[in-house]
Amino acid sequence: MTDALTATGLTIARGGRTLVEDLDLSLPRGAVTALTGPNGSGKSTTAWCLSLHDRDCSGVITVDGVPAREMSARSLRSLHRRTIALQPQDLLLEDSWSVARNLWHAAWSLALPWRQRTGLVTEVMARTGVTAFARRRVASLSGGERMRVALARTRLMREPALVVLDEPTAGSDESLGALVMDLMEEWTKAGAGVLVVTHDQRLVERADDVIRLGDEPSA
Ligand SMILES: Nc1ncnc2c1ncn2[C@@H]1O[C@H](COP(=O)(O)OP(=O)(O)OP(=O)(O)O)[C@@H](O)[C@H]1O
């Protein structure tokens, strides 16, 4: 299995505290890696750094073998359209817009081919179970419904190398949990690596590898 991403000597500090120190990891294509650990241990911050949205970290990150620090601003923009999909913990949906408008905007941001956008948005809405409330404003949705919209948006990227999901089953019922599992299966079967930040034991058990942050060093 080739690696979608590797990090060597990854070190992240925030607010005067070292969250991650000298961490080496690889995120293989076709596999699920769980990132777990106690609240405040740095999981979300690490997810933002590994997806190259937050560059305030040291160490070497490579994506498909290319060192991130050698990428131009333009390559990074392209990488965020085609290669790495991040679903952040706070979802970052536009509350005042309808579900459909959020997804249309995401399709535009990803520069999906104009002629295919309608078909792709319709397809991901059906796949994630949001079609029935596509016209509703996001502000009026429940937590689980909002999560489905976020998953739909993440699913819009067509052939990602890496999908980073931050707490995708937070507050989920059985059917949303099953949807997350199914989508992870689809992504890995299509050759993507999946990094899932989670406290959910079901996801940890499903993962091919588990990275724990915040453990006390053993004596
Ligand atoms: N920009 C920042 N400035 C100061 N402190 C920060 C900053 N960003 C994150 N932190 C702190 O770093 C720590 C790790 O935060 P992070 O959100 O990565 O943890 P987490 O493991 O994802 O937690 P949770 O399980 O609660 O979601 C927290 O104590 C947070 O307050």
The ligand as a MOL file (V3000), in Angstrom:
LIG
                    3D

  0  0  0     0  0            999 V3000
M  V30 BEGIN CTAB
M  V30 COUNTS 31 33 0 0 0
M  V30 BEGIN ATOM
M  V30 1 N -4.6140 28.6120 18.6250 0
M  V30 2 C -4.5410 28.1160 19.8560 0
M  V30 3 N -4.0530 28.8520 20.8720 0
M  V30 4 C -3.9690 28.3430 22.1260 0
M  V30 5 N -4.3490 27.0990 22.4480 0
M  V30 6 C -4.8340 26.3310 21.4620 0
M  V30 7 C -4.9600 26.7840 20.1270 0
M  V30 8 N -5.4660 25.7890 19.3780 0
M  V30 9 C -5.6620 24.7450 20.2120 0
M  V30 10 N -5.2900 25.0730 21.4550 0
M  V30 11 C -5.3280 24.2040 22.6290 0
M  V30 12 O -4.7000 22.9860 22.2920 0
M  V30 13 C -5.3320 21.9070 22.9830 0
M  V30 14 C -5.7080 20.8350 21.9980 0
M  V30 15 O -6.8700 21.2210 21.2590 0
M  V30 16 P -7.5600 20.2380 20.2200 0
M  V30 17 O -8.8440 20.8700 19.8130 0
M  V30 18 O -6.5960 19.8980 19.1560 0
M  V30 19 O -7.8080 18.9580 21.1290 0
M  V30 20 P -8.6650 17.6430 20.8390 0
M  V30 21 O -7.7990 16.4830 21.2380 0
M  V30 22 O -9.1870 17.6520 19.4440 0
M  V30 23 O -9.8390 17.8000 21.8930 0
M  V30 24 P -11.3730 17.2710 21.8960 0
M  V30 25 O -11.3330 15.7690 22.0800 0
M  V30 26 O -11.9250 17.9550 23.0880 0
M  V30 27 O -12.0260 17.7040 20.6090 0
M  V30 28 C -6.5140 22.5070 23.7330 0
M  V30 29 O -6.1240 22.6840 25.0800 0
M  V30 30 C -6.7340 23.8350 23.0450 0
M  V30 31 O -7.2680 24.7890 23.9160 0
M  V30 END ATOM
M  V30 BEGIN BOND
M  V30 1 1 1 2
M  V30 2 1 2 3
M  V30 3 2 2 7
M  V30 4 2 3 4
M  V30 5 1 4 5
M  V30 6 2 5 6
M  V30 7 1 6 7
M  V30 8 1 6 10
M  V30 9 1 7 8
M  V30 10 2 8 9
M  V30 11 1 9 10
M  V30 12 1 10 11
M  V30 13 1 11 12
M  V30 14 1 11 30
M  V30 15 1 12 13
M  V30 16 1 13 14
M  V30 17 1 13 28
M  V30 18 1 14 15
M  V30 19 1 15 16
M  V30 20 2 16 17
M  V30 21 1 16 18
M  V30 22 1 16 19
M  V30 23 1 19 20
M  V30 24 2 20 21
M  V30 25 1 20 22
M  V30 26 1 20 23
M  V30 27 1 23 24
M  V30 28 2 24 25
M  V30 29 1 24 26
M  V30 30 1 24 27
M  V30 31 1 28 29
M  V30 32 1 28 30
M  V30 33 1 30 31
M  V30 END BOND
M  V30 END CTAB
M  END
